């Protein structure tokens, strides 16, 4: 006898519905996978030990100056008669560079020299006569003692001797006057001649032969006739903000860079801090700081007038954990790439010394941490998935 079969009370899902639900779940999974955010590629740098310096830099471009530079104009006005050099020539101390028309002064000098010669001859004649008169007075004085000359004759001889001596002294004084006139004429002549005040190079020569030049009127700056530069000695003048300048002292180390020579850094040191503040209209108040090159030979090929930037070291610490200053966010925060989770994490640091290149991280980091330095890229934020950008090439 067959057992009765219990009725099936379970609910059976239609096969088509199950297939539809499975397809919908797969589509959702694919959509989630396709639309998931891609990890952002970031540039990183390992935190390392090194040297950090606290430094200050110039607020505006500095200038490479020559230790000696003379912008010369003639002391008197006149027509240019002769030019004995050209721009770019090297000259020696006392070398004549330019002459104004001075034939009248030369004639006056020649006249003064001839007058001096005549005064010399008159002085010699007067003094010879004075010596002869003195001998005659001495002879008559002896004769008078022996009773062979009268009192009158002796007195006349003494008077004659005194007169001749006075004439001699007057002639010599006249000679001194003549020599003084020569000195005056030579001084006037020197005003018509421009000479090199020191060994150097002629940077600029503005007038031409035949042109008329005049000296600068008092209080009015006019272009010089000749510009001479001693390029054997160069130094740097840089404006530093008045706030930063208070910490600068002579002999502090500095780095010197020039726009004309990118990539090169010259070692230097502070030679002088100006004792006053420069107040320029609509610009920050600054203090001029002068710097020397540690190796003057390195500056030998540089040109006077180059624009210069300086970085003066106020303090230095060696063998400390440091991070690129560009990687430090507001509030002394940095982003690190956590290689285990593949995410960016935020870390607070305790900063120490800092400059535009490096900042000391005295707390919050360890050597080898991967510091994110490409902070300006989209998607770079704490918690974001990220991958390390591979170096190109």
C-alpha positions in Angstrom: 0.0 0.0 0.0 1.5 3.3 -1.0 2.3 6.1 1.6 0.5 9.3 1.0 2.8 12.1 -0.4 2.8 15.4 1.6 1.9 18.4 -0.4 4.9 20.7 -1.3 4.2 23.9 0.6 7.6 25.7 -0.4 7.5 28.6 -2.8 9.3 28.1 -6.0 10.8 31.2 -7.7 10.4 31.4 -11.5 13.5 30.6 -13.3 13.3 33.7 -15.5 13.0 36.0 -12.5 16.1 34.4 -10.9 18.1 35.0 -14.1 16.9 38.6 -14.3 18.0 39.3 -10.7 21.4 37.7 -11.3 21.9 39.9 -14.4 20.8 43.0 -12.5 23.3 42.3 -9.7 26.1 41.7 -12.2 25.3 45.0 -14.0 25.4 46.8 -10.7 28.8 45.2 -9.8 30.2 46.2 -13.2 28.9 49.7 -12.8 30.4 50.0 -9.4 33.7 48.7 -10.7 33.7 50.9 -13.8 32.7 54.1 -11.9 35.1 53.5 -9.0 37.6 56.4 -8.5 41.0 55.8 -10.1 43.9 56.1 -7.7 45.6 59.5 -8.2 49.3 59.5 -9.2 51.4 61.5 -6.8 55.0 62.5 -6.7 56.6 61.6 -3.4 59.9 62.1 -1.8 61.3 60.1 1.1 61.8 62.0 4.3 65.6 62.2 5.0 68.2 63.6 7.3 70.1 66.7 6.1 71.0 70.3 6.8 68.4 73.0 7.2 69.2 76.7 7.3 67.2 79.7 8.4 67.8 82.4 5.9 66.5 85.6 4.5 66.5 86.8 0.9 66.3 90.1 -0.9 63.0 91.7 -1.6 64.0 93.1 -5.0 66.7 92.2 -7.4 70.2 93.2 -6.1 73.0 94.5 -8.3 76.6 93.4 -9.0 78.7 96.5 -8.4 82.3 97.4 -8.9 84.3 98.3 -5.8 85.4 101.5 -7.7 83.5 103.2 -10.5 84.0 106.8 -11.7 81.4 108.6 -13.8 83.5 111.6 -14.9 82.5 114.9 -16.5 84.9 117.8 -17.3 85.3 120.5 -14.6 84.8 123.2 -17.3 82.7 123.4 -20.4 84.4 123.3 -23.8 84.6 121.7 -27.2 85.9 118.2 -27.4 89.3 118.4 -29.2 90.7 114.9 -28.8 89.5 111.4 -27.7 92.2 109.0 -26.9 90.2 105.9 -26.0 87.0 104.0 -26.8 84.3 102.2 -24.9 85.6 98.8 -23.8 89.3 99.8 -23.7 91.4 99.0 -20.7 93.2 102.1 -19.3 95.9 102.8 -16.7 95.9 105.3 -13.9 96.6 108.8 -15.2 96.0 107.9 -18.9 94.5 110.8 -20.8 91.0 109.8 -22.0 89.6 113.0 -23.4 90.8 116.6 -24.1 88.8 119.8 -24.6 90.0 122.7 -26.8 92.7 124.3 -24.6 95.1 126.1 -26.9 94.4 129.4 -25.1 95.3 127.8 -21.7 98.4 126.3 -23.2 99.5 129.7 -24.5 98.9 131.2 -21.1 100.9 128.4 -19.5 103.7 129.0 -21.9 103.6 132.7 -21.1 103.7 132.0 -17.4 106.7 129.7 -17.9 108.6 132.4 -19.8 107.8 134.9 -17.2 109.1 132.5 -14.6 112.4 132.2 -16.5 112.7 136.0 -16.6 112.0 136.1 -12.9 114.6 133.5 -12.3 117.2 135.5 -14.2 116.3 138.7 -12.4 116.5 136.9 -9.0 120.0 135.5 -9.9 121.2 139.0 -10.9 119.8 140.7 -7.8 121.3 138.1 -5.5 124.7 138.2 -7.2 124.7 142.0 -6.7 123.6 141.5 -3.1 126.6 139.2 -2.5 129.0 141.7 -4.1 127.5 144.6 -2.0 127.9 142.5 1.2 131.6 141.8 0.4 132.1 145.5 -0.2 130.5 146.5 3.1 132.6 143.9 4.9 135.8 145.3 3.3 135.0 148.9 4.1 134.1 147.9 7.7 137.7 146.5 8.1 139.2 149.6 6.5 137.2 151.8 8.8 138.6 150.0 11.9 142.1 150.7 10.6 141.2 154.3 10.0 141.5 154.0 6.2 137.8 154.6 5.4 135.4 157.3 6.6 132.2 156.8 8.5 130.2 158.0 5.6 131.8 155.6 3.2 131.2 152.7 5.6 127.6 153.6 6.2 126.9 153.9 2.5 128.4 150.4 1.9 126.3 148.9 4.6 123.2 150.6 3.3 123.9 149.4 -0.2 124.4 145.9 1.0 121.1 145.9 2.8 119.3 147.3 -0.2 120.8 144.7 -2.5 119.8 141.9 0.0 116.2 143.2 0.0 116.2 143.3 -3.8 117.5 139.7 -3.9 114.7 138.6 -1.6 112.1 140.5 -3.6 113.3 138.9 -6.8 113.1 135.5 -5.3 109.6 136.2 -4.0 108.7 137.4 -7.5 110.0 134.0 -8.8 107.7 132.2 -6.4 104.8 134.3 -7.7 105.7 133.3 -11.3 105.8 129.7 -10.3 102.4 130.0 -8.7 101.1 131.4 -11.9 102.4 128.4 -13.7 100.6 126.1 -11.2 97.4 128.1 -11.7 97.7 127.7 -15.5 98.4 124.0 -15.2 95.4 123.5 -12.9 93.3 125.3 -15.5 94.8 123.1 -18.2 94.0 120.0 -16.1 90.4 121.0 -16.0 90.2 120.5 -19.8 91.6 117.0 -19.6 89.9 113.9 -18.3 92.3 111.2 -17.1 91.7 107.7 -15.7 91.5 107.8 -11.9 92.5 104.2 -11.6 93.2 101.1 -13.7 90.0 99.8 -15.2 87.8 99.5 -18.3 86.0 102.3 -20.1 82.3 101.3 -19.8 80.9 104.3 -21.6 82.2 107.3 -23.6 79.3 109.6 -24.6 80.8 112.7 -26.4 82.2 112.9 -29.9 85.1 115.0 -31.3 83.8 118.5 -32.0 80.8 118.4 -29.6 80.5 120.8 -26.8 80.3 119.4 -23.2 79.5 121.1 -20.0 79.9 120.2 -16.3 76.9 119.1 -14.3 75.2 122.1 -12.7 74.8 121.9 -8.9 71.9 119.6 -7.9 71.2 118.5 -11.5 72.5 115.1 -12.6 73.6 114.9 -16.2 75.1 111.9 -18.0 78.9 111.6 -17.5 81.3 112.1 -20.4 83.3 109.0 -19.4 82.4 106.0 -17.2 85.4 104.0 -15.9 85.0 100.8 -13.9 87.5 98.9 -11.9 86.3 95.4 -12.6 89.1 93.7 -10.7 86.9 93.9 -7.6 83.2 93.2 -7.5 80.6 93.0 -4.8 76.9 92.6 -4.4 74.3 95.1 -3.1 70.9 93.7 -2.2 67.8 95.3 -0.6 66.6 93.3 2.4 63.2 93.9 4.1 63.6 96.1 7.2 62.1 93.3 9.4 64.6 90.7 8.2 67.6 93.0 8.1 67.6 93.4 11.9 69.0 89.8 12.3 71.8 90.2 9.7 75.4 90.7 10.9 78.7 91.2 9.0 80.6 87.9 8.1 77.4 85.9 7.9 77.5 83.3 5.1 75.4 83.7 2.0 74.6 82.2 -1.4 74.7 84.4 -4.4 72.8 83.6 -7.7 72.5 85.5 -10.9 69.7 85.4 -13.5 72.3 85.5 -16.2 73.9 82.2 -14.9 71.0 79.9 -14.0 72.0 76.9 -11.9 75.2 78.4 -10.5 75.5 79.4 -6.8 78.4 81.5 -5.5 79.5 81.4 -1.9 79.7 84.8 -0.2 79.6 86.6 3.1 78.1 89.9 4.4 80.5 92.8 4.4 78.3 95.6 5.5 74.8 96.4 6.6 73.6 99.9 5.8 72.9 102.0 9.0 69.7 103.4 7.5 66.4 102.4 5.9 65.6 103.2 2.3 62.1 104.4 1.9 61.0 104.2 -1.7 57.6 105.4 -2.8 55.0 102.6 -3.0 57.6 100.0 -2.1 58.5 98.2 1.1 61.2 99.8 3.3 64.5 98.0 2.9 68.0 98.0 4.1 70.9 97.7 1.7 73.2 94.8 2.5 76.6 94.4 0.8 78.2 91.0 0.2 81.7 89.8 -1.0 82.4 86.7 -3.0 84.4 84.2 -0.9 86.4 83.4 -4.1 87.0 86.7 -6.0 88.3 84.7 -8.9 84.9 83.3 -9.5 83.5 86.8 -10.1 86.3 87.7 -12.5 84.2 86.8 -15.6 81.0 88.5 -14.3 79.8 91.8 -15.7 79.1 94.8 -13.5 75.4 95.5 -13.4 74.1 91.9 -13.4 70.9 91.4 -11.4 71.6 89.3 -8.3 69.6 87.4 -5.7 71.1 86.5 -2.3 70.2 84.1 0.5 71.8 85.0 3.8 72.1 82.2 6.4 71.0 83.3 9.8 71.2 79.9 11.5 72.1 76.3 10.4 71.4 72.8 11.8 72.9 69.7 10.5 71.7 66.1 10.5 68.0 66.8 11.2 64.9 65.4 9.6 63.8 67.7 6.9 61.0 68.0 4.3 60.6 70.2 1.2 59.0 73.5 2.3 56.6 73.3 -0.7 55.1 70.1 0.8 54.0 71.7 4.1 50.3 72.7 4.2 48.7 75.4 6.2 48.6 74.4 9.9 51.9 72.5 9.6 50.3 69.5 8.0 51.7 67.1 5.4 50.3 64.3 3.3 52.0 60.9 3.3 51.5 57.9 1.0 50.7 54.8 3.1 52.0 52.0 0.9 50.0 49.3 2.9 46.6 50.8 2.3 47.4 52.7 -0.8 45.8 55.8 0.6 47.0 59.3 1.5 47.1 60.1 5.2 47.5 63.4 6.9 50.2 64.0 9.5 50.9 67.0 11.7 54.5 68.1 12.2 56.4 70.3 14.6 58.5 72.6 12.4 61.9 74.0 13.3 64.2 76.0 11.1 62.9 76.7 7.7 63.7 78.4 4.4 62.3 78.3 0.9 63.8 74.9 0.2 63.6 72.8 3.4 61.8 72.8 6.7 63.0 71.0 9.8 60.4 68.4 11.1 61.4 67.9 14.7 58.3 65.7 15.4 55.7 63.8 13.5 57.7 62.0 10.8 60.3 59.2 10.5 63.0 58.7 8.0 61.8 57.0 4.9 58.2 58.2 5.1 56.9 59.0 1.6 56.0 62.7 1.5 53.6 63.9 -1.2 55.0 66.9 -3.0 52.5 67.2 -5.8 49.9 68.9 -3.7 48.4 70.9 -6.6 46.9 67.9 -8.4 43.2 67.2 -8.5 42.1 64.6 -6.0 45.1 64.9 -3.8 43.6 64.9 -0.3 43.7 62.9 2.9 41.9 59.5 2.5 42.2 59.4 -1.3 43.5 56.3 -3.1 46.9 57.0 -4.6 49.8 55.4 -6.4 53.4 56.5 -6.6 54.2 58.2 -9.8 57.0 56.5 -11.6 59.9 58.8 -12.7 59.8 59.5 -16.4 62.5 58.0 -18.6 
